[in-house]
Amino acid sequence: MADDTSSADGTLLVPIANEETAKRQLDTALDVATDRSYRIFLVYVLEVPSQLSLQDGRRYLLEDDVEEMLDEAARYVDSHDVPVDKRIRMARGVTTGIVGAVEKYDVDTILMGWRGRPPREDRILGSHLDKVLRNAECDVLVKRIKTPTPDVESVLVPVAGGPHDGFAAETAASIARRNDAAVTLLHVLESDEPELSREEAQAVLAESADAFEDVPSVTRELVEADDIAGTITDWTTEHDVTVLGVSRGGLIQRKLLGTISEAVGRHAAGSVLLAKRYDPVPSRIRRLVS
């Protein structure tokens, strides 16, 4: 098994919970890890109630098929010549186990799976996802996994000049290079009160294009429309994968439920990846020192 992780340039953490969705996460994880020379770290978090010690949790709660699932996932990664490691982590909560692994194993990026279920009053993507997005001290990718990963021939990257666009573009470039796929960069200019001028929007598209070195086909599209989320969703029907940065502060704060990234992520055709770049300086602190 390709478990020599010492030469890897970084670590991509892939928390997996069941066999059905693991491969869908790993298809994208392999694209990113291969392009960036990362190792893939597979983790299964077993939630142990407070009535049991963590050690007893392993003894009494861990089922045999969990280890089999991790072994199978590791073999799949290894078959693609990507360094791989795996762990079962006992924790009081799934989020605690995932976030704790970030520091313990020097993780650069997490790739989480999301089933695209409707939001509930107290959560946006789901309780675990919301908390990981809020608390993990690394970059986070969220892949909607309710459909199988298609063969990737075209990638859509909506950009708006937000703080997470760069990470989305880097991720899309990794996917495009690994699959020899064409890329479309899209900016939707609101008809009435656009956030950016046409010239600023063109500059955002040009800046985003810089991330796509060695991608043979990169097209920039600037369209005018009243409904940004709906327009982007319409464009997803012509592409196999859509990668977009979360909206400013989006997916983290309850008041931003229904932001563009969340709406597109939920309704887009094909596969969807939401990208959040880790900012070590919280926005409230940045405002105080600026």
C-alpha positions in Angstrom: 0.0 0.0 0.0 1.2 3.5 -0.9 1.5 4.6 2.8 4.8 6.5 2.5 3.3 9.8 3.5 6.5 11.5 4.4 7.1 12.9 0.9 3.6 14.3 0.5 3.2 18.1 0.2 0.1 18.2 2.3 -2.8 16.3 3.9 -6.3 16.0 2.6 -8.7 14.7 5.4 -11.7 12.7 4.1 -14.1 11.8 6.9 -16.2 8.9 5.7 -19.3 7.5 7.4 -20.7 4.8 5.0 -19.6 2.8 2.1 -22.3 4.2 -0.3 -20.9 7.7 -0.2 -17.2 7.1 0.4 -16.3 6.5 -3.2 -18.1 9.6 -4.4 -16.0 11.7 -1.9 -12.8 9.9 -2.9 -13.3 10.5 -6.7 -12.8 14.2 -6.0 -10.3 13.7 -3.2 -8.1 11.7 -5.6 -8.2 14.5 -8.2 -7.2 17.1 -5.7 -4.6 15.0 -3.9 -2.9 13.8 -7.1 -2.7 17.3 -8.6 -1.3 18.7 -5.4 0.9 15.8 -4.3 -1.1 15.4 -1.1 -1.7 12.3 1.0 -5.2 11.3 1.8 -6.1 10.7 5.4 -9.3 8.7 5.9 -11.0 9.0 9.2 -14.1 7.4 10.7 -15.4 9.1 13.9 -17.2 6.9 16.4 -19.4 9.0 18.6 -19.2 7.7 22.2 -21.8 8.8 24.7 -20.7 10.2 28.0 -21.8 7.1 29.9 -18.8 5.2 28.4 -15.1 5.9 28.3 -13.6 6.4 24.9 -11.8 3.1 25.2 -15.1 1.3 26.1 -16.6 2.9 23.0 -14.2 1.1 20.8 -14.9 -2.1 22.7 -18.7 -2.0 22.8 -19.8 0.2 19.9 -17.3 -0.3 17.0 -18.7 -2.6 14.4 -16.6 -4.9 12.2 -17.8 -3.4 9.0 -16.3 0.0 9.9 -12.7 -1.4 9.6 -13.7 -3.2 6.4 -15.0 0.0 5.0 -11.8 1.9 5.8 -9.7 -0.8 4.4 -11.6 -0.9 1.2 -11.4 2.9 0.9 -7.7 2.8 1.5 -7.2 0.2 -1.1 -9.1 2.3 -3.6 -6.9 5.3 -2.9 -3.8 3.1 -3.0 -4.8 1.8 -6.5 -4.4 5.3 -7.7 -0.8 5.6 -6.3 -1.8 8.2 -3.8 -0.3 7.9 -0.2 -3.0 7.0 2.2 -3.5 6.6 5.9 -6.5 5.8 8.0 -7.8 6.1 11.6 -10.8 5.3 13.7 -11.3 8.2 16.1 -13.3 7.9 19.3 -14.9 11.2 20.3 -17.9 12.7 22.2 -19.2 14.2 18.9 -18.5 13.7 15.2 -17.6 17.4 14.8 -15.1 17.1 17.7 -13.5 14.1 16.2 -13.1 15.8 12.8 -11.9 19.2 14.0 -9.5 17.5 16.5 -8.0 15.5 13.6 -7.1 18.7 11.8 -4.6 19.8 14.4 -3.4 16.3 15.4 -2.6 15.2 11.8 -1.5 18.6 10.4 -4.4 18.7 7.9 -4.4 21.2 5.1 -7.9 20.6 3.6 -11.0 18.6 4.6 -13.3 17.2 2.0 -16.8 16.5 3.5 -19.7 14.8 1.9 -23.2 16.4 1.9 -26.4 14.7 0.8 -28.1 18.0 -0.2 -31.1 17.5 2.1 -33.4 20.5 2.8 -32.4 22.8 5.5 -33.9 22.7 9.0 -34.6 25.6 11.3 -31.5 25.2 13.3 -29.1 24.1 10.6 -28.1 24.9 7.1 -26.2 22.0 5.5 -26.4 19.8 8.6 -25.3 20.0 12.2 -21.9 18.3 11.6 -21.1 20.2 8.4 -22.1 23.6 9.8 -19.9 23.1 12.8 -16.9 21.9 10.8 -17.2 24.9 8.4 -17.3 27.2 11.4 -14.6 25.6 13.6 -12.0 23.8 11.4 -8.7 25.6 11.2 -8.0 24.6 7.6 -9.6 24.9 4.1 -12.9 23.0 3.7 -14.5 21.5 0.6 -18.1 20.2 0.8 -19.2 17.9 -2.0 -22.8 17.2 -2.6 -23.0 13.4 -3.0 -26.6 12.6 -3.6 -25.7 11.6 -7.2 -22.8 9.5 -8.5 -19.8 11.4 -9.8 -20.1 11.8 -13.6 -17.2 11.5 -16.0 -15.8 15.0 -15.9 -15.5 16.8 -19.2 -16.5 20.3 -18.2 -16.3 22.3 -15.0 -18.3 25.5 -14.1 -16.7 28.0 -11.8 -19.0 30.9 -10.8 -17.0 33.8 -9.4 -18.1 37.0 -7.7 -14.9 38.5 -6.2 -15.5 36.9 -2.8 -12.8 35.7 -0.4 -13.3 32.1 -1.2 -13.3 32.3 -5.0 -9.5 31.7 -5.2 -9.8 28.4 -3.4 -12.7 27.4 -5.6 -10.7 28.2 -8.7 -7.6 26.2 -7.4 -9.8 23.2 -6.7 -11.6 23.4 -10.0 -8.2 23.6 -11.7 -7.0 20.4 -10.0 -10.2 18.6 -11.2 -9.8 20.0 -14.7 -6.2 19.0 -15.0 -6.7 15.5 -13.8 -9.7 14.9 -16.1 -8.5 17.0 -19.1 -11.7 19.0 -18.7 -12.8 22.3 -20.1 -13.5 25.2 -17.7 -16.1 27.9 -17.8 -15.6 30.9 -15.5 -19.0 32.6 -15.0 -19.9 36.0 -13.4 -23.5 37.0 -13.2 -24.0 40.7 -13.3 -27.2 41.9 -11.6 -29.3 43.9 -14.0 -30.5 46.6 -11.6 -27.8 47.2 -8.9 -24.8 45.1 -9.7 -22.3 44.7 -6.8 -19.4 45.1 -9.4 -19.2 47.3 -12.4 -18.7 45.5 -15.8 -15.1 46.4 -15.8 -14.6 45.1 -12.2 -16.4 41.9 -13.2 -14.1 41.4 -16.2 -11.1 41.9 -13.9 -12.4 39.3 -11.4 -12.8 36.8 -14.3 -9.3 37.6 -15.5 -7.8 37.1 -12.1 -9.6 33.8 -11.6 -8.3 32.6 -14.9 -4.7 32.8 -13.6 -5.4 29.7 -11.4 -5.9 27.5 -14.5 -2.3 26.9 -15.6 -2.0 23.9 -17.9 -5.8 23.7 -18.4 -6.2 23.8 -22.2 -9.7 25.3 -22.4 -10.8 28.2 -20.2 -13.7 30.3 -21.2 -14.9 33.5 -19.4 -18.5 34.4 -19.5 -20.1 37.6 -18.2 -23.9 37.5 -18.3 -26.5 39.9 -17.0 -29.6 38.6 -15.1 -31.9 39.5 -12.2 -31.7 36.1 -10.4 -28.0 35.3 -9.8 -28.6 31.9 -8.1 -31.1 30.8 -10.6 -28.9 31.8 -13.5 -25.9 29.9 -12.2 -28.1 26.9 -11.6 -29.3 27.0 -15.2 -25.7 27.0 -16.3 -24.9 24.0 -14.2 -27.0 21.8 -16.5 -24.3 22.2 -19.2 -21.4 21.1 -17.0 -20.5 18.0 -15.1 -19.1 19.6 -12.0 -19.7 23.1 -10.4 -17.2 24.5 -8.0 -17.9 27.7 -6.1 -16.7 29.6 -3.1 -19.2 30.1 -0.3 -20.8 33.5 -0.2 -19.3 36.1 2.1 -19.8 34.6 5.5 -22.3 32.2 3.9 -23.1 28.7 5.2 -21.8 29.8 8.6 -24.3 32.3 10.0 -28.0 31.4 10.2 -29.1 34.8 8.9 -27.4 34.0 5.6 -29.5 30.9 4.9 -30.5 31.1 1.2 -27.3 32.8 0.1 -26.2 32.1 -3.5 -23.7 29.4 -2.7 -26.2 27.5 -0.6 -29.0 27.8 -3.1 -26.7 26.7 -6.0 -25.2 23.9 -4.0 -28.6 22.5 -3.2 -30.2 22.8 -6.7 -27.4 22.5 -9.2 -27.2 19.7 -11.7 -24.3 17.3 -11.7 -21.7 17.3 -8.9 -21.2 20.4 -6.7 -18.3 21.4 -4.6 -18.5 24.3 -2.1 -15.2 25.8 -1.1 -14.3 27.7 2.0 -10.8 29.1 2.5 -9.6 29.1 6.1 -9.0 32.6 7.4 -6.9 32.5 10.6 -8.0 36.0 11.5 -11.8 36.2 12.3 -13.6 39.0 10.5 -14.6 40.7 13.8 -11.0 40.9 14.8 -9.9 42.1 11.4 -12.4 44.9 11.6 -11.0 46.0 15.0 -7.4 46.2 13.8 -8.1 47.7 10.4 
